[in-house]
Amino acid sequence: MGSTEQTAAAPARQVVAVAAVAANGVIGDGPDIPWHLPGEQARFRRLTTPGVLVMGRRTYESIGRPLPGRRTVVLTRGGWAPPAEHADRVEVAGTAEQALALAGRHPDPTFVVGGGEVYRLLWPWLTVLEVTEVHQNPPGDVTFPEIGPEWVEVSREQQGTHSYVRWVRREGAAS
């Protein structure tokens, strides 16, 4: 994929990360999500439709297909192509910059949807974080980057076992 030491220009439009993150930072255990939250898939659909989803190859393969009403950009080191039946709705990028350029060709918003390495690579360009905070500490080997002082929480909706939290990058904050 690309180098993690990148200089990010100010995004021309919002680039939104969407993730469910446990209290210990875990977002996955291999290809699996270590919890089930009723309503989470419907919320994800509402947030990201219409849109361009930027994801890593493993995330794409765990989903298994392009999601309805959205375009998909798969960020991968190379040598991978989507199955022929999905080629009209899936584009492949080798770097974070290329992924954002491909997503930017479409009028719909850009959503970064995982996995952990992809969030880290695109972190400098993210403008909004739509995080479902999962009030658990499950084991897992895939984590979300730490949300630092360059982010400000702008809304929080408690749901019992989880909370929906929206973060916005502070004006002029560097990553």
BAFI-3210 file (N, C-alpha, C; in Angstrom, 3 decimals, decimal comma, padded with zeros to 6 digits):
// residues 175
n [1|2|3|4|5|6|7|8|9|10|11|12|13|14|15|16|17|18|19|20|21|22|23|24|25|26|27|28|29|30|31|32|33|34|35|36|37|38|39|40|41|42|43|44|45|46|47|48|49|50|51|52|53|54|55|56|57|58|59|60|61|62|63|64|65|66|67|68|69|70|71|72|73|74|75|76|77|78|79|80|81|82|83|84|85|86|87|88|89|90|91|92|93|94|95|96|97|98|99|100|101|102|103|104|105|106|107|108|109|110|111|112|113|114|115|116|117|118|119|120|121|122|123|124|125|126|127|128|129|130|131|132|133|134|135|136|137|138|139|140|141|142|143|144|145|146|147|148|149|150|151|152|153|154|155|156|157|158|159|160|161|162|163|164|165|166|167|168|169|170|171|172|173|174|175]
n.u [000,864|000,794|003,356|003,440|004,254|003,200|002,362|-000,413|-002,585|-005,067|-008,268|-010,442|-013,035|-015,299|-013,901|-014,792|-014,410|-015,804|-016,520|-016,783|-015,760|-014,183|-013,885|-011,224|-009,952|-010,091|-011,169|-011,570|-011,153|-009,020|-010,658|-013,103|-015,755|-015,873|-018,373|-021,956|-024,143|-027,361|-029,029|-026,771|-025,796|-027,831|-027,565|-024,986|-025,540|-027,345|-025,619|-023,658|-024,800|-025,921|-022,582|-018,954|-017,068|-014,069|-011,811|-009,750|-008,305|-008,727|-010,923|-012,812|-012,948|-013,999|-016,558|-017,413|-018,643|-019,594|-021,320|-024,818|-025,902|-023,601|-020,278|-017,110|-013,796|-010,925|-008,160|-005,038|-001,955|-001,297|-001,610|-004,081|-007,403|-010,840|-013,517|-014,737|-017,507|-017,992|-016,465|-017,357|-018,213|-016,232|-013,160|-009,579|-006,876|-003,461|-002,203|-002,761|-003,216|-003,959|-006,303|-007,962|-008,069|-009,407|-011,853|-012,649|-013,434|-016,051|-019,308|-020,392|-020,148|-017,071|-016,220|-014,273|-013,793|-012,350|-009,806|-007,900|-005,244|-005,822|-007,357|-005,280|-003,499|-005,053|-005,627|-004,442|-006,017|-008,610|-011,642|-013,865|-015,016|-017,070|-017,994|-018,865|-018,913|-018,141|-019,097|-017,296|-014,543|-013,214|-011,128|-008,802|-007,109|-007,021|-006,961|-008,213|-006,986|-005,656|-007,718|-006,823|-005,863|-006,370|-008,923|-012,367|-015,115|-018,395|-020,963|-022,935|-024,607|-026,159|-026,617|-027,034|-025,498|-023,625|-022,343|-023,056|-020,815|-019,722|-016,943|-015,014|-012,407|-010,262|-010,175|-007,532|-005,894|-003,134|-002,327]
n.v [-001,172|002,228|004,437|005,082|007,478|010,305|013,323|015,169|016,906|019,460|018,024|018,070|017,546|016,039|013,262|010,398|008,274|005,207|003,175|000,450|000,288|-001,306|-000,858|-001,375|-000,718|-002,596|-003,672|-005,881|-009,457|-011,106|-011,921|-011,576|-009,905|-009,247|-009,085|-008,615|-006,194|-005,192|-003,499|-002,189|-002,749|-001,638|001,052|001,546|001,219|003,392|005,562|005,358|005,260|007,137|006,424|006,246|003,566|003,024|000,527|-002,115|-005,018|-007,426|-006,718|-006,258|-008,873|-010,211|-009,194|-009,891|-008,958|-006,117|-003,520|-002,753|000,234|001,675|002,601|000,913|001,113|-000,664|-000,900|-002,113|-003,954|-004,871|-006,931|-008,035|-008,474|-007,606|-010,042|-010,943|-010,495|-008,369|-006,283|-003,921|-002,315|-002,089|-000,656|-000,668|000,298|001,200|002,842|005,137|007,730|007,256|005,778|007,744|009,533|007,994|007,610|010,260|010,826|010,311|011,632|011,132|010,981|010,093|007,207|005,666|002,410|000,360|-002,174|-002,054|-001,253|000,220|002,340|003,603|004,328|006,182|008,077|010,743|012,179|012,053|013,611|013,389|011,237|008,558|006,806|003,815|003,191|000,385|-001,111|-003,097|-005,370|-007,141|-009,910|-009,469|-008,875|-006,752|-003,297|000,035|003,281|005,460|008,007|011,193|014,493|016,103|015,767|016,526|015,766|015,820|014,861|012,492|009,502|007,486|003,970|001,867|-000,933|000,138|003,171|005,832|007,891|010,963|012,466|015,323|016,616|018,995|022,370|023,185|021,333|019,200|015,858]
n.w [000,000|000,576|001,834|005,344|006,208|005,299|003,652|004,087|002,084|002,489|002,523|-000,297|000,060|002,443|004,108|005,501|008,236|009,139|011,785|014,110|017,353|020,005|023,601|024,204|021,870|019,859|016,649|015,194|014,850|013,249|010,276|011,428|013,219|016,582|017,954|018,072|017,144|017,404|014,824|013,880|011,273|009,711|010,414|009,387|006,657|006,249|006,843|004,828|002,286|-000,441|-001,537|-001,679|-000,883|000,745|001,226|002,595|000,994|002,466|004,043|002,030|000,962|003,176|003,230|000,695|-001,634|-003,702|-001,990|-002,109|-003,790|-003,459|-004,461|-004,694|-003,568|-003,480|-001,520|-001,988|-001,969|-004,479|-007,444|-007,078|-008,163|-008,535|-008,544|-011,774|-012,149|-010,489|-011,325|-012,553|-010,488|-008,641|-007,876|-007,978|-005,947|-005,364|-003,551|-000,805|-001,718|-004,375|-003,963|-002,796|-004,936|-006,879|-005,525|-005,395|-007,965|-008,157|-007,463|-004,974|-001,327|000,429|002,190|004,581|005,469|006,671|006,806|009,881|009,061|006,788|007,840|009,258|007,186|005,751|007,627|007,770|005,965|006,805|007,788|009,342|011,938|012,326|014,826|016,366|019,580|021,276|024,187|025,364|025,935|023,949|022,827|020,141|017,012|015,306|015,225|015,875|015,058|017,641|018,914|018,897|020,210|018,010|017,257|017,822|019,820|018,662|018,823|020,688|021,182|023,364|023,545|025,271|025,166|023,569|022,011|019,768|018,260|017,035|015,609|014,751|012,803|014,231|013,189|011,120|012,364|012,457|011,451]
ca.u [000,000|001,722|004,105|002,612|004,750|002,662|001,940|-001,779|-003,140|-006,430|-009,173|-011,366|-014,360|-015,213|-013,521|-015,369|-014,156|-016,920|-015,972|-017,230|-014,501|-014,359|-013,221|-009,791|-009,459|-010,261|-012,238|-011,750|-010,305|-008,854|-011,730|-014,365|-016,095|-016,113|-019,630|-023,110|-024,939|-028,593|-029,198|-025,509|-025,717|-028,775|-026,934|-023,904|-026,173|-027,845|-024,490|-022,773|-025,529|-024,957|-021,218|-017,837|-016,433|-012,652|-011,517|-008,671|-008,679|-009,281|-012,270|-013,663|-013,163|-014,877|-017,916|-017,636|-019,307|-019,845|-022,585|-025,792|-026,016|-022,304|-019,109|-016,087|-012,389|-010,164|-006,761|-004,270|-000,566|-001,173|-001,793|-005,438|-008,465|-012,144|-014,117|-015,232|-018,903|-018,026|-015,479|-017,964|-018,511|-015,082|-011,909|-008,441|-005,836|-002,247|-001,757|-003,825|-003,492|-004,695|-007,648|-008,733|-008,292|-010,478|-013,101|-012,996|-014,020|-017,489|-019,902|-020,860|-019,165|-016,085|-016,244|-013,213|-014,526|-011,496|-009,499|-007,032|-004,146|-006,392|-007,639|-004,006|-002,966|-005,882|-005,838|-004,135|-007,033|-009,939|-012,200|-014,926|-015,034|-018,370|-017,532|-019,734|-018,108|-018,687|-018,732|-016,755|-013,091|-012,996|-009,823|-008,769|-005,792|-007,151|-007,322|-008,476|-006,009|-006,058|-008,308|-006,025|-006,370|-006,750|-010,338|-013,307|-016,390|-019,484|-022,236|-022,872|-025,933|-026,018|-027,493|-026,937|-024,269|-022,723|-022,667|-022,701|-020,061|-019,209|-015,768|-014,625|-011,019|-010,173|-009,722|-006,090|-005,134|-002,325|-002,487]
ca.v [000,000|003,345|004,740|005,690|008,837|011,035|014,682|015,254|018,208|019,593|017,331|018,928|017,212|015,204|011,855|009,951|006,906|004,579|002,007|000,038|000,157|-001,717|-000,011|-001,641|-000,350|-003,693|-003,583|-007,189|-010,578|-011,663|-011,405|-011,565|-008,835|-010,019|-008,748|-008,369|-005,086|-005,026|-002,190|-001,611|-002,826|-000,652|002,372|001,616|001,431|004,779|006,493|005,238|005,210|006,703|006,746|005,460|002,895|002,692|-000,547|-003,012|-006,256|-008,403|-006,269|-006,552|-010,314|-010,649|-008,824|-010,805|-008,361|-004,681|-003,290|-002,043|001,689|002,274|002,176|000,378|001,211|-001,588|-000,515|-003,343|-003,823|-005,201|-008,301|-008,490|-007,868|-008,099|-011,030|-010,333|-010,049|-007,150|-005,333|-002,637|-001,523|-002,133|-000,153|-001,099|001,322|000,702|003,781|005,944|008,854|006,738|005,428|008,984|010,076|007,202|007,940|011,643|010,912|010,096|012,755|010,726|011,110|009,028|006,576|004,692|001,440|-000,652|-002,518|-001,238|-000,661|001,224|003,526|004,273|004,935|007,311|008,961|012,162|012,815|011,946|014,849|013,019|009,857|008,059|005,668|003,116|002,737|-000,861|-001,158|-004,423|-005,499|-008,476|-010,156|-009,224|-008,486|-005,592|-002,170|001,356|004,252|006,249|009,303|012,149|015,844|016,785|015,468|017,015|015,049|016,763|014,274|011,168|008,928|006,252|002,887|000,742|-001,709|000,884|004,585|006,391|009,117|011,651|013,296|016,154|017,095|020,429|023,265|023,415|020,325|018,238|014,495]
ca.w [000,000|000,510|003,045|006,385|006,422|004,173|003,899|003,599|001,731|002,989|001,624|-001,035|000,570|003,631|004,052|006,758|008,680|009,833|012,467|015,440|018,083|021,400|024,600|024,146|020,550|018,900|015,650|014,585|015,224|011,911|009,417|012,175|014,164|017,811|018,626|017,202|017,670|016,641|014,195|013,413|009,811|009,159|010,602|008,414|005,347|006,214|006,815|003,669|001,015|-001,454|-001,162|-002,184|000,238|000,581|002,172|002,244|000,312|003,414|004,401|000,877|000,867|004,268|002,813|-000,411|-002,795|-003,530|-001,289|-002,948|-003,700|-003,183|-005,238|-003,806|-003,929|-002,648|-001,380|-001,850|-002,421|-005,897|-007,870|-006,785|-008,968|-008,088|-009,434|-013,017|-012,023|-009,676|-011,861|-012,920|-009,290|-007,741|-008,425|-007,168|-005,763|-004,730|-002,521|-000,201|-002,623|-005,526|-003,489|-002,649|-006,283|-007,494|-004,828|-005,723|-009,314|-008,013|-006,724|-003,651|-000,244|000,596|003,506|004,829|006,278|007,273|008,174|010,709|008,300|005,879|008,656|009,561|005,957|005,323|008,784|007,516|005,120|007,399|008,326|010,283|012,407|012,791|015,614|017,304|020,715|021,807|025,592|025,627|025,753|023,378|022,222|018,708|016,511|014,421|016,081|015,305|015,575|018,799|018,582|019,658|020,456|016,771|017,049|018,825|019,823|018,405|019,232|021,323|021,409|024,137|023,098|026,209|025,000|022,689|021,803|018,464|018,536|015,840|015,856|013,622|012,936|014,570|012,099|011,071|013,121|011,688|011,964]
c.u [000,894|002,476|003,171|003,097|004,370|002,349|000,564|-002,125|-004,549|-007,389|-010,135|-012,793|-014,197|-014,780|-013,843|-014,960|-015,388|-016,381|-016,724|-015,967|-014,795|-013,581|-011,706|-009,190|-009,635|-011,414|-012,483|-010,814|-010,118|-009,955|-013,061|-014,518|-016,526|-017,355|-020,733|-023,935|-026,202|-028,697|-027,934|-025,390|-026,653|-028,213|-025,810|-024,474|-026,662|-026,706|-023,787|-023,470|-026,154|-023,557|-020,215|-017,152|-014,991|-012,327|-010,322|-009,202|-009,308|-010,685|-013,231|-013,971|-014,051|-016,336|-018,332|-018,270|-019,380|-021,214|-023,531|-025,773|-024,719|-021,261|-018,075|-014,713|-011,641|-008,703|-005,959|-002,871|-000,378|-001,378|-003,184|-006,395|-009,790|-012,641|-014,765|-016,653|-019,047|-017,166|-016,078|-018,262|-017,359|-013,848|-010,793|-007,400|-004,653|-001,710|-002,963|-004,217|-004,305|-006,123|-008,520|-009,010|-009,410|-011,825|-013,582|-013,566|-015,530|-018,076|-020,316|-019,767|-018,242|-016,109|-015,130|-013,787|-013,671|-010,650|-008,517|-005,920|-004,657|-006,768|-006,348|-003,435|-003,743|-006,135|-005,532|-005,216|-008,429|-010,375|-013,251|-014,739|-016,449|-018,070|-018,682|-018,819|-018,809|-018,180|-018,358|-015,236|-012,774|-011,560|-009,920|-007,410|-005,842|-007,666|-007,527|-007,415|-006,562|-006,596|-007,652|-006,648|-006,724|-008,238|-011,181|-014,616|-017,517|-020,860|-022,010|-024,302|-025,746|-027,048|-027,456|-025,604|-023,233|-023,197|-022,260|-022,054|-019,528|-018,091|-015,481|-013,198|-011,043|-009,650|-008,221|-005,255|-004,377|-002,524|-001,198]
c.v [001,212|003,489|005,350|007,092|009,662|012,452|014,828|016,695|018,264|018,913|018,311|018,682|016,324|013,791|011,319|008,512|006,425|003,299|001,736|-000,343|-000,213|-000,784|-000,199|-001,360|-001,410|-003,393|-004,929|-008,218|-011,399|-011,078|-011,223|-010,314|-009,533|-009,607|-008,657|-007,278|-004,946|-003,599|-001,597|-001,653|-001,827|000,760|002,566|001,903|002,877|005,784|006,511|005,187|006,563|007,072|005,888|004,884|002,589|001,680|-001,352|-004,286|-007,259|-008,014|-006,569|-008,046|-010,840|-010,293|-009,694|-010,236|-006,860|-004,501|-002,455|-000,534|002,409|001,752|001,696|000,613|000,319|-001,166|-001,779|-003,139|-004,199|-006,664|-008,840|-007,771|-008,413|-009,192|-010,318|-009,791|-008,772|-006,027|-003,979|-001,754|-001,469|-001,641|-000,528|000,013|000,707|001,595|004,528|007,087|008,403|006,366|006,673|009,622|009,313|007,523|009,324|011,822|010,767|011,229|012,414|010,876|009,892|008,536|005,541|003,705|000,266|-001,393|-001,556|-000,546|000,436|002,483|004,307|004,980|006,192|008,332|010,434|012,901|012,795|013,282|014,575|011,557|009,555|006,747|005,114|002,601|001,530|-001,015|-002,581|-004,342|-006,875|-008,667|-009,864|-008,725|-007,312|-004,435|-000,899|002,310|005,003|007,600|010,340|013,526|016,617|016,581|016,053|016,234|016,061|016,192|012,886|010,732|007,575|005,228|001,691|000,038|-001,002|002,328|004,976|007,749|009,672|012,586|014,091|016,637|018,591|021,203|023,466|022,389|019,417|016,870|013,989]
c.w [000,000|001,805|004,074|006,718|005,205|004,595|003,279|003,287|002,308|002,015|000,969|-000,572|001,785|003,276|005,441|007,049|009,433|010,458|013,758|016,193|019,536|022,326|024,590|022,761|019,486|017,944|014,982|015,154|013,952|011,035|010,147|013,031|015,450|018,603|017,582|017,869|016,824|016,086|013,612|011,892|009,149|009,294|009,586|007,017|005,221|006,090|005,466|002,310|000,726|-000,991|-001,891|-000,951|-000,113|001,666|001,685|001,602|001,276|003,858|003,260|000,810|001,995|003,974|001,625|-001,669|-002,608|-002,854|-002,155|-002,704|-003,430|-004,163|-004,233|-004,402|-002,946|-002,695|-001,083|-002,422|-003,876|-006,173|-007,609|-007,715|-008,460|-009,033|-010,631|-012,879|-011,190|-010,245|-012,228|-011,714|-008,303|-008,479|-007,461|-007,144|-005,038|-003,633|-001,960|-001,131|-003,830|-005,129|-003,374|-004,010|-006,982|-006,852|-005,220|-007,117|-009,278|-007,177|-005,293|-002,598|-000,172|002,034|003,585|005,834|006,761|006,261|008,825|009,951|007,361|006,651|008,918|008,328|005,550|006,429|008,469|006,720|005,730|007,986|009,398|010,664|012,893|013,499|016,459|018,398|021,328|023,230|026,004|025,466|025,172|022,930|020,729|018,296|015,540|015,280|015,263|015,852|016,790|018,332|019,483|019,742|019,187|016,449|018,172|018,675|019,646|018,710|019,804|021,600|022,094|023,670|024,045|026,080|024,137|022,589|020,391|018,713|017,220|016,280|014,594|013,869|013,234|013,378|012,189|011,802|012,168|012,265|012,551]
res [m|g|s|t|e|q|t|a|a|a|p|a|r|q|v|v|a|v|a|a|v|a|a|n|g|v|i|g|d|g|p|d|i|p|w|h|l|p|g|e|q|a|r|f|r|r|l|t|t|p|g|v|l|v|m|g|r|r|t|y|e|s|i|g|r|p|l|p|g|r|r|t|v|v|l|t|r|g|g|w|a|p|p|a|e|h|a|d|r|v|e|v|a|g|t|a|e|q|a|l|a|l|a|g|r|h|p|d|p|t|f|v|v|g|g|g|e|v|y|r|l|l|w|p|w|l|t|v|l|e|v|t|e|v|h|q|n|p|p|g|d|v|t|f|p|e|i|g|p|e|w|v|e|v|s|r|e|q|q|g|t|h|s|y|v|r|w|v|r|r|e|g|a|a|s]
***
